[in-house]
Amino acid sequence: MGTAYVAKSKILQAWGGDVGLGKHLYKLGYLAEGTPAEHLAQGLAGAADWVVVTARPADAESEAAILERMGRKEKMVDPAYYPRLKGEAGIVKINPGTVENSMRIRFALENGREVNEIKVKPTDIARYLLDNALG
């Protein structure tokens, strides 16, 4: 049993905003052994300020299986197209509106009523990513 995680980097998000990808870029990953913090300390995708938003135990074959499943739902950033990513797979471009819609549906099903105002936070995005990638 390994660990699935979602991380963010302010440097990578600022770069994404500069090149037209948008600032909502997150790293979705899976480790069979070790901790996400140790893995991210290597400075992935040219950024050294990675912060783990959330991690969850997961029973998956590999990171490629998780990324393939997530790729059906959200846009994965092609690491071959952007040299800055240095071949790092698992960078996901998120539309906050999609996460907000998912939260509205979840709240309506749980509470039986509609929620008027929702502010999407990084933890909400991380939950959305892990629920869809593992689920």
C-alpha positions in Angstrom: 0.0 0.0 0.0 1.4 3.3 -1.0 0.6 7.0 -0.7 -1.2 9.2 -3.2 -0.6 12.9 -2.7 -1.4 16.4 -4.2 1.2 19.1 -3.9 1.5 22.7 -5.1 4.3 25.1 -5.8 3.9 28.9 -5.8 6.8 29.1 -8.3 5.2 26.7 -10.7 1.8 28.4 -10.3 3.3 31.8 -11.1 5.1 30.3 -14.1 1.8 28.7 -15.3 0.1 32.1 -15.1 2.9 33.7 -17.1 2.9 31.1 -20.0 -0.9 31.0 -20.3 -1.6 27.7 -18.5 -3.3 29.4 -15.6 -2.3 29.5 -12.0 -4.2 26.4 -10.9 -1.4 23.8 -11.4 -1.0 20.9 -9.0 1.2 17.8 -8.8 -0.7 14.5 -8.5 1.6 11.7 -7.5 1.9 8.2 -6.0 4.7 6.7 -4.0 5.0 3.0 -3.2 7.5 3.8 -0.4 8.7 6.9 1.3 7.0 10.1 2.0 5.8 12.8 -0.4 7.8 15.5 1.4 11.0 13.5 0.8 10.1 13.1 -2.9 9.2 16.7 -3.4 12.4 17.9 -1.7 14.3 17.0 -4.9 12.9 20.1 -6.6 10.6 18.7 -9.2 9.7 20.6 -12.4 12.3 23.3 -11.7 10.6 24.4 -8.4 12.0 23.9 -4.9 9.0 25.2 -2.9 6.7 22.2 -3.1 4.1 21.9 -0.3 2.0 18.7 0.2 -1.6 19.9 0.3 -2.9 16.4 1.2 -1.9 12.8 1.1 -3.9 9.6 1.5 -3.1 5.9 1.7 -3.9 4.3 -1.7 -3.9 0.9 -3.1 -2.7 1.4 -6.7 -0.5 -0.4 -9.2 1.6 2.6 -10.1 1.6 6.4 -10.6 1.0 5.9 -14.3 -2.3 4.1 -13.5 -3.5 7.0 -11.3 -2.4 9.6 -13.8 -4.2 7.7 -16.6 -7.4 7.6 -14.6 -7.1 11.3 -13.8 -6.4 12.2 -17.4 -9.9 11.1 -18.4 -11.4 13.7 -16.1 -9.0 16.7 -16.1 -6.3 18.2 -18.4 -2.9 16.8 -17.7 0.0 19.2 -18.7 2.2 17.5 -21.3 5.8 17.6 -19.8 7.3 17.1 -23.3 5.7 20.3 -24.5 7.0 22.5 -21.7 10.8 22.3 -21.1 10.4 23.9 -17.7 8.7 20.7 -16.4 11.8 18.7 -17.2 9.7 15.5 -18.0 7.8 15.5 -14.7 4.5 13.8 -15.2 1.5 14.4 -13.0 1.1 18.2 -13.3 -2.6 18.8 -13.6 -4.3 22.0 -14.8 -7.5 22.5 -12.8 -10.5 24.6 -13.5 -11.8 25.9 -10.1 -15.4 26.0 -11.6 -15.3 22.3 -12.1 -14.3 21.7 -8.5 -17.0 24.2 -7.3 -19.6 22.3 -9.3 -18.4 19.0 -7.8 -18.6 20.5 -4.3 -22.1 21.8 -4.9 -23.3 18.4 -5.9 -21.6 16.7 -3.0 -23.1 19.2 -0.5 -26.6 18.8 -2.0 -26.4 15.1 -1.7 -25.1 15.1 1.8 -27.3 17.8 3.2 -30.3 17.7 1.0 -30.1 21.4 0.2 -28.3 23.8 -2.1 -25.3 25.8 -0.9 -25.3 29.4 -2.2 -21.7 30.5 -1.9 -18.6 28.3 -2.2 -15.0 29.4 -2.1 -12.7 26.8 -3.5 -9.5 26.3 -1.5 -6.4 24.2 -2.3 -7.6 21.5 0.1 -10.9 21.3 -1.9 -8.9 20.9 -5.1 -6.7 18.2 -3.6 -9.8 16.3 -2.3 -11.3 16.5 -5.8 -8.2 15.3 -7.5 -7.7 12.3 -5.1 -11.4 11.4 -5.2 -11.3 11.2 -9.0 -7.8 9.6 -9.3 -8.4 6.9 -6.7 -12.0 6.5 -6.9 
